[in-house]
Amino acid sequence: HKSGVVSAPLFADQVFLDAELTLGLPASHTAATGVDAMVHAIEAYTGRVRKNPVSDHLARSALALLFRHLVTACREPRHRGAREAMLLGAMLAGQAFANSPVGLVHGMAYPLGGYFHVPHGLSNALMLAPVLRFNARACAALYAELGDAIGLPSEGDVSTRAEAFISALEALMDAAQMPRRLRDVGVTEEYLPILAADAITQHRVLVNNPVAITEEEMVGLYRQAF
């Protein structure tokens, strides 16, 4: 079982972002941790409970940095500028979701780590697109705004722009050579209902999701990712 621990003493008083410590990090780890930070920003921006102007600004700034520099950091592991941008983006995303907590992507990612030991960032990446499309009924306008933040063309209606944002994230993960299906990381189909039964108990994060979800719907999202 994987759960989160939240407590005021865990928040840092000072932070030192030293890119030297991340130079040479393997591409798979760079991609997973980078996408995890992107999910922090996206879910902070679309949160139902505590979304606010401060978290919004932090999330947009974080996502712009992370989206722009992730692939370079993966392909050129000693690229100092890309590493510095990723560190700053991850910190800003952390501040964003400390103000406006994460939601369904994280809630469905936790059991993947608990049952199949999928690294946390990768489990988020695997569930990202299905969950975003599920939430689009409530978040299309917000996804369009995030598309603007990462430099996508502001063309078409809100639904078209929201889908363009999700597709851009999928293309980014492909460019970073990340596994894209649950089956690719050892998840077996018979476990999908078990994962959903666990995920539906993640009330701490599910309360923040902009769309309520049932356990049956969760099974469907795991199947989409499978």
MODELLER restraints for C-alpha pairs under 7 A, 6 or more apart:
rsr = mdl.restraints
at = mdl.atoms
rsr.add(forms.Gaussian(group=physical.xy_distance, feature=features.Distance(at['CA:1:A'], at['CA:111:A']), mean=6.75, stdev=0.5))
rsr.add(forms.Gaussian(group=physical.xy_distance, feature=features.Distance(at['CA:1:A'], at['CA:114:A']), mean=4.89, stdev=0.5))
rsr.add(forms.Gaussian(group=physical.xy_distance, feature=features.Distance(at['CA:2:A'], at['CA:110:A']), mean=5.65, stdev=0.5))
rsr.add(forms.Gaussian(group=physical.xy_distance, feature=features.Distance(at['CA:2:A'], at['CA:111:A']), mean=6.57, stdev=0.5))
rsr.add(forms.Gaussian(group=physical.xy_distance, feature=features.Distance(at['CA:2:A'], at['CA:113:A']), mean=6.99, stdev=0.5))
rsr.add(forms.Gaussian(group=physical.xy_distance, feature=features.Distance(at['CA:2:A'], at['CA:114:A']), mean=5.33, stdev=0.5))
rsr.add(forms.Gaussian(group=physical.xy_distance, feature=features.Distance(at['CA:17:A'], at['CA:87:A']), mean=6.36, stdev=0.5))
rsr.add(forms.Gaussian(group=physical.xy_distance, feature=features.Distance(at['CA:19:A'], at['CA:80:A']), mean=6.68, stdev=0.5))
rsr.add(forms.Gaussian(group=physical.xy_distance, feature=features.Distance(at['CA:19:A'], at['CA:83:A']), mean=5.63, stdev=0.5))
rsr.add(forms.Gaussian(group=physical.xy_distance, feature=features.Distance(at['CA:19:A'], at['CA:84:A']), mean=5.25, stdev=0.5))
rsr.add(forms.Gaussian(group=physical.xy_distance, feature=features.Distance(at['CA:22:A'], at['CA:83:A']), mean=6.88, stdev=0.5))
rsr.add(forms.Gaussian(group=physical.xy_distance, feature=features.Distance(at['CA:23:A'], at['CA:77:A']), mean=5.92, stdev=0.5))
rsr.add(forms.Gaussian(group=physical.xy_distance, feature=features.Distance(at['CA:23:A'], at['CA:78:A']), mean=4.75, stdev=0.5))
rsr.add(forms.Gaussian(group=physical.xy_distance, feature=features.Distance(at['CA:24:A'], at['CA:77:A']), mean=4.69, stdev=0.5))
rsr.add(forms.Gaussian(group=physical.xy_distance, feature=features.Distance(at['CA:24:A'], at['CA:78:A']), mean=5.31, stdev=0.5))
rsr.add(forms.Gaussian(group=physical.xy_distance, feature=features.Distance(at['CA:25:A'], at['CA:77:A']), mean=6.20, stdev=0.5))
rsr.add(forms.Gaussian(group=physical.xy_distance, feature=features.Distance(at['CA:26:A'], at['CA:77:A']), mean=6.93, stdev=0.5))
rsr.add(forms.Gaussian(group=physical.xy_distance, feature=features.Distance(at['CA:27:A'], at['CA:74:A']), mean=4.45, stdev=0.5))
rsr.add(forms.Gaussian(group=physical.xy_distance, feature=features.Distance(at['CA:27:A'], at['CA:75:A']), mean=6.84, stdev=0.5))
rsr.add(forms.Gaussian(group=physical.xy_distance, feature=features.Distance(at['CA:27:A'], at['CA:77:A']), mean=6.99, stdev=0.5))
rsr.add(forms.Gaussian(group=physical.xy_distance, feature=features.Distance(at['CA:30:A'], at['CA:74:A']), mean=5.96, stdev=0.5))
rsr.add(forms.Gaussian(group=physical.xy_distance, feature=features.Distance(at['CA:31:A'], at['CA:70:A']), mean=6.82, stdev=0.5))
rsr.add(forms.Gaussian(group=physical.xy_distance, feature=features.Distance(at['CA:31:A'], at['CA:74:A']), mean=6.41, stdev=0.5))
rsr.add(forms.Gaussian(group=physical.xy_distance, feature=features.Distance(at['CA:31:A'], at['CA:176:A']), mean=6.18, stdev=0.5))
rsr.add(forms.Gaussian(group=physical.xy_distance, feature=features.Distance(at['CA:32:A'], at['CA:121:A']), mean=4.36, stdev=0.5))
rsr.add(forms.Gaussian(group=physical.xy_distance, feature=features.Distance(at['CA:32:A'], at['CA:122:A']), mean=4.84, stdev=0.5))
rsr.add(forms.Gaussian(group=physical.xy_distance, feature=features.Distance(at['CA:33:A'], at['CA:121:A']), mean=5.14, stdev=0.5))
rsr.add(forms.Gaussian(group=physical.xy_distance, feature=features.Distance(at['CA:34:A'], at['CA:66:A']), mean=6.76, stdev=0.5))
rsr.add(forms.Gaussian(group=physical.xy_distance, feature=features.Distance(at['CA:34:A'], at['CA:70:A']), mean=6.46, stdev=0.5))
rsr.add(forms.Gaussian(group=physical.xy_distance, feature=features.Distance(at['CA:35:A'], at['CA:121:A']), mean=6.25, stdev=0.5))
rsr.add(forms.Gaussian(group=physical.xy_distance, feature=features.Distance(at['CA:35:A'], at['CA:125:A']), mean=6.24, stdev=0.5))
rsr.add(forms.Gaussian(group=physical.xy_distance, feature=features.Distance(at['CA:36:A'], at['CA:121:A']), mean=4.43, stdev=0.5))
rsr.add(forms.Gaussian(group=physical.xy_distance, feature=features.Distance(at['CA:36:A'], at['CA:124:A']), mean=6.20, stdev=0.5))
rsr.add(forms.Gaussian(group=physical.xy_distance, feature=features.Distance(at['CA:37:A'], at['CA:90:A']), mean=5.18, stdev=0.5))
rsr.add(forms.Gaussian(group=physical.xy_distance, feature=features.Distance(at['CA:37:A'], at['CA:93:A']), mean=5.95, stdev=0.5))
rsr.add(forms.Gaussian(group=physical.xy_distance, feature=features.Distance(at['CA:38:A'], at['CA:63:A']), mean=5.75, stdev=0.5))
rsr.add(forms.Gaussian(group=physical.xy_distance, feature=features.Distance(at['CA:38:A'], at['CA:66:A']), mean=6.57, stdev=0.5))
rsr.add(forms.Gaussian(group=physical.xy_distance, feature=features.Distance(at['CA:40:A'], at['CA:93:A']), mean=5.63, stdev=0.5))
rsr.add(forms.Gaussian(group=physical.xy_distance, feature=features.Distance(at['CA:40:A'], at['CA:94:A']), mean=6.68, stdev=0.5))
rsr.add(forms.Gaussian(group=physical.xy_distance, feature=features.Distance(at['CA:40:A'], at['CA:97:A']), mean=5.81, stdev=0.5))
rsr.add(forms.Gaussian(group=physical.xy_distance, feature=features.Distance(at['CA:40:A'], at['CA:102:A']), mean=6.25, stdev=0.5))
rsr.add(forms.Gaussian(group=physical.xy_distance, feature=features.Distance(at['CA:41:A'], at['CA:59:A']), mean=4.40, stdev=0.5))
rsr.add(forms.Gaussian(group=physical.xy_distance, feature=features.Distance(at['CA:41:A'], at['CA:62:A']), mean=6.51, stdev=0.5))
rsr.add(forms.Gaussian(group=physical.xy_distance, feature=features.Distance(at['CA:41:A'], at['CA:63:A']), mean=6.13, stdev=0.5))
rsr.add(forms.Gaussian(group=physical.xy_distance, feature=features.Distance(at['CA:41:A'], at['CA:93:A']), mean=4.85, stdev=0.5))
rsr.add(forms.Gaussian(group=physical.xy_distance, feature=features.Distance(at['CA:41:A'], at['CA:96:A']), mean=6.28, stdev=0.5))
rsr.add(forms.Gaussian(group=physical.xy_distance, feature=features.Distance(at['CA:41:A'], at['CA:97:A']), mean=6.68, stdev=0.5))
rsr.add(forms.Gaussian(group=physical.xy_distance, feature=features.Distance(at['CA:42:A'], at['CA:59:A']), mean=6.76, stdev=0.5))
rsr.add(forms.Gaussian(group=physical.xy_distance, feature=features.Distance(at['CA:43:A'], at['CA:102:A']), mean=4.98, stdev=0.5))
rsr.add(forms.Gaussian(group=physical.xy_distance, feature=features.Distance(at['CA:43:A'], at['CA:103:A']), mean=5.98, stdev=0.5))
rsr.add(forms.Gaussian(group=physical.xy_distance, feature=features.Distance(at['CA:44:A'], at['CA:51:A']), mean=6.52, stdev=0.5))
rsr.add(forms.Gaussian(group=physical.xy_distance, feature=features.Distance(at['CA:44:A'], at['CA:55:A']), mean=6.63, stdev=0.5))
rsr.add(forms.Gaussian(group=physical.xy_distance, feature=features.Distance(at['CA:44:A'], at['CA:59:A']), mean=6.60, stdev=0.5))
rsr.add(forms.Gaussian(group=physical.xy_distance, feature=features.Distance(at['CA:44:A'], at['CA:96:A']), mean=5.89, stdev=0.5))
rsr.add(forms.Gaussian(group=physical.xy_distance, feature=features.Distance(at['CA:44:A'], at['CA:97:A']), mean=4.91, stdev=0.5))
rsr.add(forms.Gaussian(group=physical.xy_distance, feature=features.Distance(at['CA:44:A'], at['CA:100:A']), mean=4.83, stdev=0.5))
rsr.add(forms.Gaussian(group=physical.xy_distance, feature=features.Distance(at['CA:44:A'], at['CA:101:A']), mean=5.67, stdev=0.5))
rsr.add(forms.Gaussian(group=physical.xy_distance, feature=features.Distance(at['CA:44:A'], at['CA:102:A']), mean=5.75, stdev=0.5))
rsr.add(forms.Gaussian(group=physical.xy_distance, feature=features.Distance(at['CA:45:A'], at['CA:51:A']), mean=6.35, stdev=0.5))
rsr.add(forms.Gaussian(group=physical.xy_distance, feature=features.Distance(at['CA:45:A'], at['CA:55:A']), mean=6.85, stdev=0.5))
rsr.add(forms.Gaussian(group=physical.xy_distance, feature=features.Distance(at['CA:45:A'], at['CA:56:A']), mean=5.38, stdev=0.5))
rsr.add(forms.Gaussian(group=physical.xy_distance, feature=features.Distance(at['CA:45:A'], at['CA:59:A']), mean=6.05, stdev=0.5))
rsr.add(forms.Gaussian(group=physical.xy_distance, feature=features.Distance(at['CA:46:A'], at['CA:139:A']), mean=6.67, stdev=0.5))
rsr.add(forms.Gaussian(group=physical.xy_distance, feature=features.Distance(at['CA:46:A'], at['CA:142:A']), mean=6.73, stdev=0.5))
rsr.add(forms.Gaussian(group=physical.xy_distance, feature=features.Distance(at['CA:46:A'], at['CA:210:A']), mean=6.77, stdev=0.5))
rsr.add(forms.Gaussian(group=physical.xy_distance, feature=features.Distance(at['CA:47:A'], at['CA:100:A']), mean=6.25, stdev=0.5))
rsr.add(forms.Gaussian(group=physical.xy_distance, feature=features.Distance(at['CA:47:A'], at['CA:101:A']), mean=6.73, stdev=0.5))
rsr.add(forms.Gaussian(group=physical.xy_distance, feature=features.Distance(at['CA:47:A'], at['CA:102:A']), mean=6.79, stdev=0.5))
rsr.add(forms.Gaussian(group=physical.xy_distance, feature=features.Distance(at['CA:47:A'], at['CA:103:A']), mean=6.85, stdev=0.5))
rsr.add(forms.Gaussian(group=physical.xy_distance, feature=features.Distance(at['CA:47:A'], at['CA:208:A']), mean=5.25, stdev=0.5))
rsr.add(forms.Gaussian(group=physical.xy_distance, feature=features.Distance(at['CA:47:A'], at['CA:209:A']), mean=5.75, stdev=0.5))
rsr.add(forms.Gaussian(group=physical.xy_distance, feature=features.Distance(at['CA:47:A'], at['CA:210:A']), mean=5.97, stdev=0.5))
rsr.add(forms.Gaussian(group=physical.xy_distance, feature=features.Distance(at['CA:48:A'], at['CA:208:A']), mean=4.94, stdev=0.5))
rsr.add(forms.Gaussian(group=physical.xy_distance, feature=features.Distance(at['CA:48:A'], at['CA:209:A']), mean=5.72, stdev=0.5))
rsr.add(forms.Gaussian(group=physical.xy_distance, feature=features.Distance(at['CA:48:A'], at['CA:210:A']), mean=4.79, stdev=0.5))
rsr.add(forms.Gaussian(group=physical.xy_distance, feature=features.Distance(at['CA:49:A'], at['CA:208:A']), mean=5.39, stdev=0.5))
rsr.add(forms.Gaussian(group=physical.xy_distance, feature=features.Distance(at['CA:50:A'], at['CA:99:A']), mean=6.85, stdev=0.5))
rsr.add(forms.Gaussian(group=physical.xy_distance, feature=features.Distance(at['CA:50:A'], at['CA:100:A']), mean=4.79, stdev=0.5))
rsr.add(forms.Gaussian(group=physical.xy_distance, feature=features.Distance(at['CA:51:A'], at['CA:100:A']), mean=5.03, stdev=0.5))
rsr.add(forms.Gaussian(group=physical.xy_distance, feature=features.Distance(at['CA:55:A'], at['CA:96:A']), mean=4.47, stdev=0.5))
rsr.add(forms.Gaussian(group=physical.xy_distance, feature=features.Distance(at['CA:55:A'], at['CA:99:A']), mean=5.84, stdev=0.5))
rsr.add(forms.Gaussian(group=physical.xy_distance, feature=features.Distance(at['CA:55:A'], at['CA:100:A']), mean=6.16, stdev=0.5))
rsr.add(forms.Gaussian(group=physical.xy_distance, feature=features.Distance(at['CA:58:A'], at['CA:92:A']), mean=5.55, stdev=0.5))
rsr.add(forms.Gaussian(group=physical.xy_distance, feature=features.Distance(at['CA:58:A'], at['CA:93:A']), mean=6.40, stdev=0.5))
rsr.add(forms.Gaussian(group=physical.xy_distance, feature=features.Distance(at['CA:58:A'], at['CA:95:A']), mean=6.92, stdev=0.5))
rsr.add(forms.Gaussian(group=physical.xy_distance, feature=features.Distance(at['CA:58:A'], at['CA:96:A']), mean=5.25, stdev=0.5))
rsr.add(forms.Gaussian(group=physical.xy_distance, feature=features.Distance(at['CA:59:A'], at['CA:92:A']), mean=6.87, stdev=0.5))
rsr.add(forms.Gaussian(group=physical.xy_distance, feature=features.Distance(at['CA:59:A'], at['CA:93:A']), mean=5.56, stdev=0.5))
rsr.add(forms.Gaussian(group=physical.xy_distance, feature=features.Distance(at['CA:59:A'], at['CA:96:A']), mean=5.44, stdev=0.5))
rsr.add(forms.Gaussian(group=physical.xy_distance, feature=features.Distance(at['CA:60:A'], at['CA:146:A']), mean=6.60, stdev=0.5))
rsr.add(forms.Gaussian(group=physical.xy_distance, feature=features.Distance(at['CA:60:A'], at['CA:149:A']), mean=5.93, stdev=0.5))
rsr.add(forms.Gaussian(group=physical.xy_distance, feature=features.Distance(at['CA:62:A'], at['CA:89:A']), mean=4.24, stdev=0.5))
rsr.add(forms.Gaussian(group=physical.xy_distance, feature=features.Distance(at['CA:62:A'], at['CA:90:A']), mean=6.65, stdev=0.5))
rsr.add(forms.Gaussian(group=physical.xy_distance, feature=features.Distance(at['CA:62:A'], at['CA:92:A']), mean=5.27, stdev=0.5))
rsr.add(forms.Gaussian(group=physical.xy_distance, feature=features.Distance(at['CA:62:A'], at['CA:93:A']), mean=5.28, stdev=0.5))
rsr.add(forms.Gaussian(group=physical.xy_distance, feature=features.Distance(at['CA:63:A'], at['CA:89:A']), mean=6.81, stdev=0.5))
rsr.add(forms.Gaussian(group=physical.xy_distance, feature=features.Distance(at['CA:63:A'], at['CA:150:A']), mean=6.90, stdev=0.5))
rsr.add(forms.Gaussian(group=physical.xy_distance, feature=features.Distance(at['CA:64:A'], at['CA:149:A']), mean=5.77, stdev=0.5))
rsr.add(forms.Gaussian(group=physical.xy_distance, feature=features.Distance(at['CA:64:A'], at['CA:150:A']), mean=4.86, stdev=0.5))
rsr.add(forms.Gaussian(group=physical.xy_distance, feature=features.Distance(at['CA:65:A'], at['CA:85:A']), mean=5.97, stdev=0.5))
rsr.add(forms.Gaussian(group=physical.xy_distance, feature=features.Distance(at['CA:65:A'], at['CA:86:A']), mean=6.64, stdev=0.5))
rsr.add(forms.Gaussian(group=physical.xy_distance, feature=features.Distance(at['CA:65:A'], at['CA:89:A']), mean=5.43, stdev=0.5))
rsr.add(forms.Gaussian(group=physical.xy_distance, feature=features.Distance(at['CA:66:A'], at['CA:86:A']), mean=5.55, stdev=0.5))
rsr.add(forms.Gaussian(group=physical.xy_distance, feature=features.Distance(at['CA:66:A'], at['CA:89:A']), mean=5.56, stdev=0.5))
rsr.add(forms.Gaussian(group=physical.xy_distance, feature=features.Distance(at['CA:67:A'], at['CA:150:A']), mean=6.63, stdev=0.5))
rsr.add(forms.Gaussian(group=physical.xy_distance, feature=features.Distance(at['CA:69:A'], at['CA:82:A']), mean=5.32, stdev=0.5))
rsr.add(forms.Gaussian(group=physical.xy_distance, feature=features.Distance(at['CA:69:A'], at['CA:85:A']), mean=6.71, stdev=0.5))
rsr.add(forms.Gaussian(group=physical.xy_distance, feature=features.Distance(at['CA:69:A'], at['CA:86:A']), mean=6.59, stdev=0.5))
rsr.add(forms.Gaussian(group=physical.xy_distance, feature=features.Distance(at['CA:70:A'], at['CA:86:A']), mean=6.95, stdev=0.5))
rsr.add(forms.Gaussian(group=physical.xy_distance, feature=features.Distance(at['CA:71:A'], at['CA:175:A']), mean=6.64, stdev=0.5))
rsr.add(forms.Gaussian(group=physical.xy_distance, feature=features.Distance(at['CA:71:A'], at['CA:176:A']), mean=5.50, stdev=0.5))
rsr.add(forms.Gaussian(group=physical.xy_distance, feature=features.Distance(at['CA:72:A'], at['CA:82:A']), mean=6.37, stdev=0.5))
rsr.add(forms.Gaussian(group=physical.xy_distance, feature=features.Distance(at['CA:73:A'], at['CA:79:A']), mean=6.33, stdev=0.5))
rsr.add(forms.Gaussian(group=physical.xy_distance, feature=features.Distance(at['CA:73:A'], at['CA:82:A']), mean=5.36, stdev=0.5))
rsr.add(forms.Gaussian(group=physical.xy_distance, feature=features.Distance(at['CA:73:A'], at['CA:83:A']), mean=6.09, stdev=0.5))
rsr.add(forms.Gaussian(group=physical.xy_distance, feature=features.Distance(at['CA:74:A'], at['CA:176:A']), mean=6.42, stdev=0.5))
rsr.add(forms.Gaussian(group=physical.xy_distance, feature=features.Distance(at['CA:101:A'], at['CA:208:A']), mean=6.64, stdev=0.5))
rsr.add(forms.Gaussian(group=physical.xy_distance, feature=features.Distance(at['CA:102:A'], at['CA:205:A']), mean=5.87, stdev=0.5))
rsr.add(forms.Gaussian(group=physical.xy_distance, feature=features.Distance(at['CA:102:A'], at['CA:208:A']), mean=6.55, stdev=0.5))
rsr.add(forms.Gaussian(group=physical.xy_distance, feature=features.Distance(at['CA:103:A'], at['CA:205:A']), mean=4.69, stdev=0.5))
rsr.add(forms.Gaussian(group=physical.xy_distance, feature=features.Distance(at['CA:103:A'], at['CA:206:A']), mean=5.28, stdev=0.5))
rsr.add(forms.Gaussian(group=physical.xy_distance, feature=features.Distance(at['CA:103:A'], at['CA:208:A']), mean=5.18, stdev=0.5))
rsr.add(forms.Gaussian(group=physical.xy_distance, feature=features.Distance(at['CA:103:A'], at['CA:209:A']), mean=4.63, stdev=0.5))
rsr.add(forms.Gaussian(group=physical.xy_distance, feature=features.Distance(at['CA:104:A'], at['CA:131:A']), mean=6.91, stdev=0.5))
rsr.add(forms.Gaussian(group=physical.xy_distance, feature=features.Distance(at['CA:104:A'], at['CA:205:A']), mean=6.64, stdev=0.5))
rsr.add(forms.Gaussian(group=physical.xy_distance, feature=features.Distance(at['CA:104:A'], at['CA:206:A']), mean=5.55, stdev=0.5))
rsr.add(forms.Gaussian(group=physical.xy_distance, feature=features.Distance(at['CA:104:A'], at['CA:209:A']), mean=5.66, stdev=0.5))
rsr.add(forms.Gaussian(group=physical.xy_distance, feature=features.Distance(at['CA:105:A'], at['CA:124:A']), mean=5.99, stdev=0.5))
rsr.add(forms.Gaussian(group=physical.xy_distance, feature=features.Distance(at['CA:105:A'], at['CA:127:A']), mean=5.95, stdev=0.5))
rsr.add(forms.Gaussian(group=physical.xy_distance, feature=features.Distance(at['CA:105:A'], at['CA:128:A']), mean=5.88, stdev=0.5))
rsr.add(forms.Gaussian(group=physical.xy_distance, feature=features.Distance(at['CA:105:A'], at['CA:131:A']), mean=6.11, stdev=0.5))
rsr.add(forms.Gaussian(group=physical.xy_distance, feature=features.Distance(at['CA:106:A'], at['CA:124:A']), mean=6.14, stdev=0.5))
rsr.add(forms.Gaussian(group=physical.xy_distance, feature=features.Distance(at['CA:107:A'], at['CA:199:A']), mean=5.62, stdev=0.5))
rsr.add(forms.Gaussian(group=physical.xy_distance, feature=features.Distance(at['CA:107:A'], at['CA:202:A']), mean=5.66, stdev=0.5))
rsr.add(forms.Gaussian(group=physical.xy_distance, feature=features.Distance(at['CA:107:A'], at['CA:205:A']), mean=6.05, stdev=0.5))
rsr.add(forms.Gaussian(group=physical.xy_distance, feature=features.Distance(at['CA:107:A'], at['CA:206:A']), mean=6.42, stdev=0.5))
rsr.add(forms.Gaussian(group=physical.xy_distance, feature=features.Distance(at['CA:108:A'], at['CA:199:A']), mean=5.20, stdev=0.5))
rsr.add(forms.Gaussian(group=physical.xy_distance, feature=features.Distance(at['CA:109:A'], at['CA:123:A']), mean=4.97, stdev=0.5))
rsr.add(forms.Gaussian(group=physical.xy_distance, feature=features.Distance(at['CA:109:A'], at['CA:124:A']), mean=5.27, stdev=0.5))
rsr.add(forms.Gaussian(group=physical.xy_distance, feature=features.Distance(at['CA:109:A'], at['CA:127:A']), mean=6.71, stdev=0.5))
rsr.add(forms.Gaussian(group=physical.xy_distance, feature=features.Distance(at['CA:111:A'], at['CA:195:A']), mean=5.71, stdev=0.5))
rsr.add(forms.Gaussian(group=physical.xy_distance, feature=features.Distance(at['CA:111:A'], at['CA:198:A']), mean=6.35, stdev=0.5))
rsr.add(forms.Gaussian(group=physical.xy_distance, feature=features.Distance(at['CA:111:A'], at['CA:199:A']), mean=6.31, stdev=0.5))
rsr.add(forms.Gaussian(group=physical.xy_distance, feature=features.Distance(at['CA:112:A'], at['CA:118:A']), mean=5.79, stdev=0.5))
rsr.add(forms.Gaussian(group=physical.xy_distance, feature=features.Distance(at['CA:112:A'], at['CA:123:A']), mean=6.24, stdev=0.5))
rsr.add(forms.Gaussian(group=physical.xy_distance, feature=features.Distance(at['CA:113:A'], at['CA:119:A']), mean=6.14, stdev=0.5))
rsr.add(forms.Gaussian(group=physical.xy_distance, feature=features.Distance(at['CA:113:A'], at['CA:120:A']), mean=6.24, stdev=0.5))
rsr.add(forms.Gaussian(group=physical.xy_distance, feature=features.Distance(at['CA:113:A'], at['CA:123:A']), mean=6.97, stdev=0.5))
rsr.add(forms.Gaussian(group=physical.xy_distance, feature=features.Distance(at['CA:116:A'], at['CA:187:A']), mean=6.58, stdev=0.5))
rsr.add(forms.Gaussian(group=physical.xy_distance, feature=features.Distance(at['CA:126:A'], at['CA:180:A']), mean=5.80, stdev=0.5))
rsr.add(forms.Gaussian(group=physical.xy_distance, feature=features.Distance(at['CA:126:A'], at['CA:181:A']), mean=6.35, stdev=0.5))
rsr.add(forms.Gaussian(group=physical.xy_distance, feature=features.Distance(at['CA:126:A'], at['CA:182:A']), mean=6.69, stdev=0.5))
rsr.add(forms.Gaussian(group=physical.xy_distance, feature=features.Distance(at['CA:126:A'], at['CA:225:A']), mean=6.51, stdev=0.5))
rsr.add(forms.Gaussian(group=physical.xy_distance, feature=features.Distance(at['CA:127:A'], at['CA:225:A']), mean=6.28, stdev=0.5))
rsr.add(forms.Gaussian(group=physical.xy_distance, feature=features.Distance(at['CA:129:A'], at['CA:166:A']), mean=6.33, stdev=0.5))
rsr.add(forms.Gaussian(group=physical.xy_distance, feature=features.Distance(at['CA:130:A'], at['CA:221:A']), mean=5.89, stdev=0.5))
rsr.add(forms.Gaussian(group=physical.xy_distance, feature=features.Distance(at['CA:130:A'], at['CA:224:A']), mean=6.50, stdev=0.5))
rsr.add(forms.Gaussian(group=physical.xy_distance, feature=features.Distance(at['CA:130:A'], at['CA:225:A']), mean=6.61, stdev=0.5))
rsr.add(forms.Gaussian(group=physical.xy_distance, feature=features.Distance(at['CA:131:A'], at['CA:221:A']), mean=6.97, stdev=0.5))
rsr.add(forms.Gaussian(group=physical.xy_distance, feature=features.Distance(at['CA:135:A'], at['CA:210:A']), mean=6.74, stdev=0.5))
rsr.add(forms.Gaussian(group=physical.xy_distance, feature=features.Distance(at['CA:135:A'], at['CA:211:A']), mean=5.93, stdev=0.5))
rsr.add(forms.Gaussian(group=physical.xy_distance, feature=features.Distance(at['CA:138:A'], at['CA:210:A']), mean=6.54, stdev=0.5))
rsr.add(forms.Gaussian(group=physical.xy_distance, feature=features.Distance(at['CA:138:A'], at['CA:211:A']), mean=6.76, stdev=0.5))
rsr.add(forms.Gaussian(group=physical.xy_distance, feature=features.Distance(at['CA:140:A'], at['CA:158:A']), mean=6.05, stdev=0.5))
rsr.add(forms.Gaussian(group=physical.xy_distance, feature=features.Distance(at['CA:140:A'], at['CA:159:A']), mean=5.71, stdev=0.5))
rsr.add(forms.Gaussian(group=physical.xy_distance, feature=features.Distance(at['CA:140:A'], at['CA:162:A']), mean=5.13, stdev=0.5))
rsr.add(forms.Gaussian(group=physical.xy_distance, feature=features.Distance(at['CA:141:A'], at['CA:158:A']), mean=5.59, stdev=0.5))
rsr.add(forms.Gaussian(group=physical.xy_distance, feature=features.Distance(at['CA:141:A'], at['CA:162:A']), mean=6.93, stdev=0.5))
rsr.add(forms.Gaussian(group=physical.xy_distance, feature=features.Distance(at['CA:143:A'], at['CA:162:A']), mean=4.87, stdev=0.5))
rsr.add(forms.Gaussian(group=physical.xy_distance, feature=features.Distance(at['CA:143:A'], at['CA:165:A']), mean=6.40, stdev=0.5))
rsr.add(forms.Gaussian(group=physical.xy_distance, feature=features.Distance(at['CA:144:A'], at['CA:158:A']), mean=6.09, stdev=0.5))
rsr.add(forms.Gaussian(group=physical.xy_distance, feature=features.Distance(at['CA:144:A'], at['CA:161:A']), mean=5.04, stdev=0.5))
rsr.add(forms.Gaussian(group=physical.xy_distance, feature=features.Distance(at['CA:144:A'], at['CA:162:A']), mean=4.73, stdev=0.5))
rsr.add(forms.Gaussian(group=physical.xy_distance, feature=features.Distance(at['CA:144:A'], at['CA:165:A']), mean=6.73, stdev=0.5))
rsr.add(forms.Gaussian(group=physical.xy_distance, feature=features.Distance(at['CA:147:A'], at['CA:165:A']), mean=5.08, stdev=0.5))
rsr.add(forms.Gaussian(group=physical.xy_distance, feature=features.Distance(at['CA:148:A'], at['CA:154:A']), mean=6.61, stdev=0.5))
rsr.add(forms.Gaussian(group=physical.xy_distance, feature=features.Distance(at['CA:155:A'], at['CA:161:A']), mean=6.76, stdev=0.5))
rsr.add(forms.Gaussian(group=physical.xy_distance, feature=features.Distance(at['CA:181:A'], at['CA:225:A']), mean=5.55, stdev=0.5))
rsr.add(forms.Gaussian(group=physical.xy_distance, feature=features.Distance(at['CA:181:A'], at['CA:226:A']), mean=5.20, stdev=0.5))
rsr.add(forms.Gaussian(group=physical.xy_distance, feature=features.Distance(at['CA:182:A'], at['CA:225:A']), mean=5.91, stdev=0.5))
rsr.add(forms.Gaussian(group=physical.xy_distance, feature=features.Distance(at['CA:182:A'], at['CA:226:A']), mean=4.53, stdev=0.5))
rsr.add(forms.Gaussian(group=physical.xy_distance, feature=features.Distance(at['CA:183:A'], at['CA:226:A']), mean=5.60, stdev=0.5))
rsr.add(forms.Gaussian(group=physical.xy_distance, feature=features.Distance(at['CA:192:A'], at['CA:219:A']), mean=6.05, stdev=0.5))
rsr.add(forms.Gaussian(group=physical.xy_distance, feature=features.Distance(at['CA:192:A'], at['CA:222:A']), mean=6.22, stdev=0.5))
rsr.add(forms.Gaussian(group=physical.xy_distance, feature=features.Distance(at['CA:193:A'], at['CA:219:A']), mean=5.66, stdev=0.5))
rsr.add(forms.Gaussian(group=physical.xy_distance, feature=features.Distance(at['CA:196:A'], at['CA:215:A']), mean=5.85, stdev=0.5))
rsr.add(forms.Gaussian(group=physical.xy_distance, feature=features.Distance(at['CA:196:A'], at['CA:218:A']), mean=5.50, stdev=0.5))
rsr.add(forms.Gaussian(group=physical.xy_distance, feature=features.Distance(at['CA:196:A'], at['CA:219:A']), mean=5.54, stdev=0.5))
rsr.add(forms.Gaussian(group=physical.xy_distance, feature=features.Distance(at['CA:197:A'], at['CA:215:A']), mean=6.46, stdev=0.5))
rsr.add(forms.Gaussian(group=physical.xy_distance, feature=features.Distance(at['CA:200:A'], at['CA:215:A']), mean=5.87, stdev=0.5))
